[in-house]
Amino acid sequence: MPVYRDEAVVLRTQKLGEADRIVTLLTRRHGRVRAVAKGVRRTGSRFGSRVEPFMHVDLQLYEGRSLDTVTQAETLEPYGDRIARDYGRYTAGTAVLETAERLSAEEREPSLKLYLLVVGALRALAESQHTPTLILDAFILRAMSIAGYEPVLEACARCDEPGPHRYFAVALGGLVCREHRPPGSASVSPQSLGLMGALLSGDWSVADAAEDRTQRETSGLVAAYLQWHLEHGLRSLRLVERQ
């Protein structure tokens, strides 16, 4: 069997048999990979704690017909230890991992940008660099952009008329003018539009200064936009603590 080595973030695990786990990985060079980690549920496992969600690891695997097998695992960053200590960071991190898995729908389709974005989000959560929900919303907006769904914020998504516009239509991909506003469009404050733009561009001085009300409104828009394009809701978003 071909053997290969790669860096990865552990997205999800599930039990297999009495002692093994199936781990879902987002790797640097091979995209999303599912692999068996044998014996990791035993007390004396060599690397059981290294293949848990949130962990950033260096792995050796050999390629199988349906599932690969983890043969070595070395910790690069133990993000899981720090993220799990705080409920807000934990729920936001769980939503980051679920979003990453859903946006990497094709196995073994490399996406270096998404991989680096996930690593950056987990690092920011582990180090408490910003409010967890701001980190999550920034991750979602940028991940959606990588996937080809960047929201239109400076013109009408329907007719391209320059903004500013007051209405946001998730089905049309962003802001819309009054003439092309479909039923059910959300009325958005200028502050929330500014926050969305700041999260997309990485302007954390603006994002960190946003009022709680603005953060809540923006989070609602971001969640609605993500779940529309994924077609199915994220279970983890329901648990995220909003300010």
C-alpha positions as CSV (number, residue, x, y, z in Angstrom):
1,M,0.0,0.0,0.0
2,P,1.3,3.5,-0.8
3,V,2.5,5.4,2.3
4,Y,2.3,9.2,2.6
5,R,2.9,11.9,5.1
6,D,0.9,15.1,5.6
7,E,-0.2,17.7,8.1
8,A,-3.8,17.7,9.2
9,V,-6.5,19.1,11.4
10,V,-8.8,16.4,13.0
11,L,-12.4,17.4,12.1
12,R,-14.4,14.5,13.5
13,T,-14.0,11.0,15.0
14,Q,-16.4,8.1,15.3
15,K,-16.0,4.7,17.0
16,L,-15.1,1.6,15.0
17,G,-15.3,-1.8,16.6
18,E,-14.0,-2.1,20.2
19,A,-10.8,-0.2,20.1
20,D,-10.5,1.8,16.8
21,R,-11.7,5.1,15.5
22,I,-12.5,6.5,12.1
23,V,-11.0,10.0,11.9
24,T,-12.0,12.7,9.4
25,L,-9.0,14.9,8.5
26,L,-8.5,18.1,6.6
27,T,-5.0,17.7,5.3
28,R,-2.6,20.3,3.8
29,R,-1.9,18.5,0.5
30,H,-4.6,15.8,0.2
31,G,-7.8,17.6,1.1
32,R,-10.4,15.8,3.2
33,V,-9.3,12.2,4.1
34,R,-11.0,9.5,6.2
35,A,-8.7,7.1,8.0
36,V,-8.7,4.4,10.6
37,A,-6.7,5.0,13.8
38,K,-6.3,1.5,15.2
39,G,-6.3,0.8,18.9
40,V,-6.6,4.5,19.9
41,R,-9.4,3.8,22.4
42,R,-7.2,1.5,24.4
43,T,-5.7,3.0,27.6
44,G,-2.1,2.3,26.4
45,S,-2.6,3.8,22.9
46,R,0.6,5.5,21.5
47,F,-1.3,8.4,19.9
48,G,-4.9,8.2,20.9
49,S,-5.1,11.8,22.3
50,R,-3.3,13.1,19.1
51,V,-6.2,12.2,16.8
52,E,-9.0,14.0,18.6
53,P,-11.0,17.0,17.2
54,F,-9.2,20.3,17.0
55,M,-5.8,18.7,17.1
56,H,-3.2,19.9,14.5
57,V,-1.0,17.0,13.7
58,D,1.7,15.5,11.5
59,L,0.6,12.1,10.3
60,Q,1.9,9.1,8.4
61,L,-0.8,7.1,6.7
62,Y,-1.0,4.3,4.2
63,E,-3.6,4.4,1.5
64,G,-6.4,1.8,1.6
65,R,-9.3,1.0,-0.8
66,S,-12.0,2.8,1.1
67,L,-10.2,4.1,4.3
68,D,-6.6,5.0,4.9
69,T,-4.8,3.9,8.1
70,V,-2.9,6.2,10.5
71,T,0.4,4.6,11.4
72,Q,2.1,7.6,13.1
73,A,0.9,10.8,14.7
74,E,2.9,13.7,16.0
75,T,1.3,16.8,17.6
76,L,2.0,20.1,16.0
77,E,-0.3,22.2,18.1
78,P,-2.7,20.9,20.8
79,Y,-5.5,23.3,20.1
80,G,-8.0,20.9,21.6
81,D,-6.7,21.3,25.1
82,R,-7.1,25.0,25.2
83,I,-10.3,25.3,23.2
84,A,-12.2,22.7,25.3
85,R,-11.6,24.7,28.5
86,D,-14.1,27.4,27.5
87,Y,-17.7,26.7,26.4
88,G,-17.8,29.6,24.0
89,R,-14.6,28.7,22.3
90,Y,-15.5,25.1,22.2
91,T,-18.9,25.6,20.5
92,A,-17.4,28.1,18.0
93,G,-14.6,25.7,17.3
94,T,-17.0,22.9,16.7
95,A,-18.9,25.0,14.2
96,V,-15.6,25.8,12.4
97,L,-14.8,22.1,12.1
98,E,-18.3,21.2,10.9
99,T,-18.3,24.0,8.3
100,A,-14.9,22.9,7.0
101,E,-16.1,19.3,6.6
102,R,-19.2,20.4,4.8
103,L,-17.3,22.8,2.4
104,S,-14.8,20.1,1.6
105,A,-17.4,17.8,0.1
106,E,-15.1,16.0,-2.3
107,E,-12.6,13.6,-0.6
108,R,-9.0,14.1,-1.6
109,E,-9.7,17.4,-3.3
110,P,-6.8,19.6,-2.0
111,S,-7.7,23.1,-0.7
112,L,-4.7,24.7,0.9
113,K,-6.5,27.9,1.5
114,L,-9.3,26.2,3.5
115,Y,-6.7,24.2,5.4
116,L,-4.8,27.3,6.4
117,L,-8.0,29.1,7.3
118,V,-9.0,26.3,9.6
119,V,-5.6,26.3,11.3
120,G,-5.8,30.1,11.7
121,A,-9.3,30.0,13.2
122,L,-8.3,27.3,15.7
123,R,-5.2,29.2,16.7
124,A,-7.2,32.4,17.2
125,L,-9.7,30.5,19.4
126,A,-7.1,28.7,21.4
127,E,-5.2,32.0,22.1
128,S,-8.5,34.0,22.8
129,Q,-7.4,36.6,20.2
130,H,-11.0,37.8,19.7
131,T,-14.5,37.1,20.7
132,P,-15.3,33.5,19.7
133,T,-18.3,34.4,17.6
134,L,-16.3,37.0,15.7
135,I,-13.7,34.4,14.9
136,L,-16.4,32.0,13.8
137,D,-18.2,34.5,11.6
138,A,-14.9,35.6,10.0
139,F,-14.1,32.0,9.3
140,I,-17.5,31.3,7.7
141,L,-17.4,34.4,5.5
142,R,-13.8,33.6,4.3
143,A,-14.5,29.9,3.8
144,M,-17.6,30.7,1.8
145,S,-15.5,33.0,-0.3
146,I,-13.0,30.2,-1.0
147,A,-15.8,28.0,-2.0
148,G,-17.1,30.6,-4.5
149,Y,-19.9,32.1,-2.4
150,E,-18.4,35.4,-1.3
151,P,-21.4,37.7,-0.4
152,V,-21.9,40.8,-2.5
153,L,-21.6,43.8,-0.1
154,E,-20.9,46.8,-2.3
155,A,-23.5,46.6,-5.0
156,C,-26.8,45.0,-5.8
157,A,-26.4,41.2,-6.3
158,R,-29.1,41.3,-8.9
159,C,-28.5,44.4,-11.1
160,D,-25.0,45.5,-9.9
161,E,-26.2,49.0,-9.0
162,P,-23.6,50.5,-6.6
163,G,-24.6,50.7,-2.9
164,P,-25.0,51.2,-0.2
165,H,-28.2,49.2,0.0
166,R,-30.3,48.3,3.0
167,Y,-31.5,44.8,2.1
168,F,-29.7,41.4,2.3
169,A,-31.1,38.4,0.3
170,V,-29.3,35.2,1.1
171,A,-30.8,33.4,-2.0
172,L,-29.4,36.1,-4.3
173,G,-26.0,36.2,-2.7
174,G,-25.8,39.4,-0.8
175,L,-27.1,43.0,-0.8
176,V,-30.0,44.0,-3.1
177,C,-31.5,47.3,-4.1
178,R,-35.0,48.3,-3.2
179,E,-36.2,47.5,-6.8
180,H,-34.9,44.0,-6.7
181,R,-35.6,43.1,-3.1
182,P,-37.3,39.7,-2.9
183,P,-39.9,38.9,-0.2
184,G,-38.2,37.9,3.0
185,S,-35.1,40.0,2.5
186,A,-33.5,41.2,5.8
187,S,-33.1,44.9,6.5
188,V,-29.5,45.4,7.5
189,S,-27.9,48.2,9.5
190,P,-24.9,50.1,8.1
191,Q,-23.0,48.9,11.2
192,S,-23.6,45.2,10.4
193,L,-22.6,45.7,6.8
194,G,-19.4,47.4,8.0
195,L,-18.7,44.5,10.4
196,M,-19.2,41.9,7.6
197,G,-16.8,43.8,5.4
198,A,-14.3,44.0,8.3
199,L,-14.5,40.3,9.0
200,L,-14.0,39.4,5.3
201,S,-10.9,41.7,5.0
202,G,-9.4,40.9,8.4
203,D,-9.8,44.4,9.8
204,W,-9.9,43.3,13.4
205,S,-9.7,46.9,14.8
206,V,-13.2,47.5,13.4
207,A,-14.5,44.1,14.2
208,D,-13.4,44.1,17.9
209,A,-15.0,47.5,18.4
210,A,-18.5,46.4,17.1
211,E,-21.3,46.7,19.6
212,D,-22.9,43.5,20.9
213,R,-26.2,44.3,19.0
214,T,-24.2,44.6,15.7
215,Q,-22.4,41.4,16.4
216,R,-25.6,39.5,17.0
217,E,-27.3,40.9,13.8
218,T,-24.2,40.0,11.7
219,S,-24.0,36.5,13.2
220,G,-27.6,35.9,12.2
221,L,-27.0,37.0,8.6
222,V,-23.8,34.9,8.4
223,A,-25.5,31.8,9.7
224,A,-28.4,32.2,7.4
225,Y,-26.1,32.7,4.4
226,L,-24.1,29.7,5.2
227,Q,-27.0,27.4,5.8
228,W,-28.8,28.5,2.6
229,H,-25.8,27.5,0.5
230,L,-25.2,24.3,2.3
231,E,-28.9,23.4,1.9
232,H,-28.8,21.7,5.3
233,G,-28.3,23.4,8.7
234,L,-25.3,22.9,10.8
235,R,-26.0,21.1,14.1
236,S,-23.2,22.9,15.9
237,L,-24.5,26.4,15.1
238,R,-27.5,25.9,17.4
239,L,-25.1,25.5,20.3
240,V,-22.9,28.6,19.7
241,E,-23.2,31.1,22.4
242,R,-24.1,34.5,21.0
243,Q,-23.5,37.7,22.9
